[in-house]
Amino acid sequence: MIICEYLFVKWYNLSMDSFQPYKPKNNKEKALARAFLKLKTEQESLNFLRDLLTIKEIEEFANRLEMARLLKQGMSYKAIAKKLKVSTTTVTRVAHWLFRGCGGYQKVL
């Protein structure tokens, strides 16, 4: 299993130049993106996240970012799943967006 994960990560890393930019579906999505650009400090970002999301949603998004960080460090899917108490399916989904998504995780990590 670890060899399969290693090969999967290597394959994804080879194709990292194939990120496709996300195209907003409407003006509301564009406005959301622009709202993030107005935030200057960590506290402003935290305040906006709390106004926008539930505590559970903030925790879930923070968990996804941590999964991406651990994946980028080379930790196995199984180890991440155990450490963060999530399924390997969830880790796989985050890995997909980390390595084949729009480049957002790569930009912030």
C-alpha positions in Angstrom: 0.0 0.0 0.0 2.8 2.4 0.9 4.4 1.8 -2.5 1.1 2.6 -4.3 0.8 5.8 -2.3 4.4 6.8 -3.2 3.8 6.1 -6.9 0.5 8.0 -6.8 2.2 11.1 -5.2 5.1 10.9 -7.6 2.7 10.7 -10.6 0.7 13.7 -9.2 3.9 15.7 -8.7 5.0 15.1 -12.3 1.8 16.7 -13.6 1.7 19.6 -11.2 2.1 22.0 -14.1 -1.4 21.0 -15.3 -3.4 23.0 -12.8 -6.6 24.4 -14.2 -7.8 27.8 -12.9 -11.2 27.8 -11.4 -13.8 29.8 -13.4 -16.4 31.4 -11.2 -19.9 30.4 -12.1 -21.4 33.8 -11.3 -20.8 37.2 -9.8 -21.5 36.0 -6.2 -18.5 33.7 -6.5 -16.4 36.5 -7.8 -17.5 38.7 -4.9 -16.5 36.0 -2.4 -13.0 35.8 -3.9 -12.7 39.6 -3.8 -13.9 39.6 -0.2 -10.9 37.5 0.8 -8.6 40.0 -0.9 -9.7 42.8 1.4 -8.5 41.0 4.5 -5.1 42.2 5.7 -4.5 40.4 9.0 -4.8 37.0 10.4 -7.4 38.3 12.9 -9.5 39.9 10.1 -9.4 36.6 8.3 -10.5 34.7 11.4 -13.3 37.1 12.0 -14.5 36.8 8.4 -14.3 33.0 8.5 -16.3 32.9 11.7 -19.0 35.3 10.3 -19.2 33.2 7.1 -18.9 29.6 8.4 -20.0 27.5 11.4 -17.4 26.4 13.9 -17.7 22.9 12.5 -17.1 24.2 8.9 -14.0 26.1 10.1 -12.7 23.0 11.8 -13.3 20.9 8.7 -11.5 23.4 6.4 -8.6 23.6 8.8 -8.4 19.8 8.8 -8.3 19.7 5.0 -5.4 22.2 5.0 -3.6 20.1 7.6 -4.1 17.0 5.4 -2.7 18.8 2.4 0.3 20.0 4.5 1.0 16.4 5.7 0.5 15.0 2.2 3.0 17.5 0.8 5.5 16.4 3.5 5.1 12.8 2.2 3.1 11.3 5.1 1.1 8.2 4.1 -2.6 8.4 3.6 -3.2 5.8 6.3 -1.0 7.8 8.8 -2.8 11.0 8.0 -6.2 9.3 8.4 -5.2 7.9 11.8 -3.6 11.2 13.0 -6.6 13.4 12.0 -9.3 10.8 12.6 -10.7 10.9 9.0 -11.1 8.2 6.4 -8.5 7.5 3.8 -11.2 8.4 1.2 -11.2 11.9 2.6 -7.4 12.0 2.5 -7.5 10.8 -1.1 -10.0 13.5 -2.0 -7.7 16.2 -0.5 -4.7 14.7 -2.3 -6.6 15.0 -5.6 -7.1 18.7 -5.1 -3.6 19.2 -3.8 -1.9 17.6 -6.7 -4.5 18.0 -9.6 -6.7 20.8 -8.5 -6.4 24.5 -9.3 -3.2 25.2 -7.4 -4.8 26.8 -4.4 -3.3 24.4 -1.8 0.1 24.7 -3.5 -0.1 28.5 -3.3 -0.8 28.6 0.5 1.4 25.8 1.6 
